[in-house]
Amino acid sequence: MKAITVTLEKGKETKGTYRFDSPDPNAPITSIYVRKSAFEGSAVPARIVLTVQEP
């Protein structure tokens, strides 16, 4: 399996998470929720890069 890499932009914020969305509706991954605690002590990025690969 090849790696899937997607760039996601910060979107909606909920009580405990940030949602990052792909600007490309045909992307293999269109959104992901990240817990706010993952960014504790640092600024929340406007954009993240997500890579998924088989170990």
Secondary structure, 3 states (H helix, E strand, C coil): CCCEEEEEEEEEECCCEEEEECCCCCCCCCEEEEEHHHHCCCCCCCEEEEEECCC
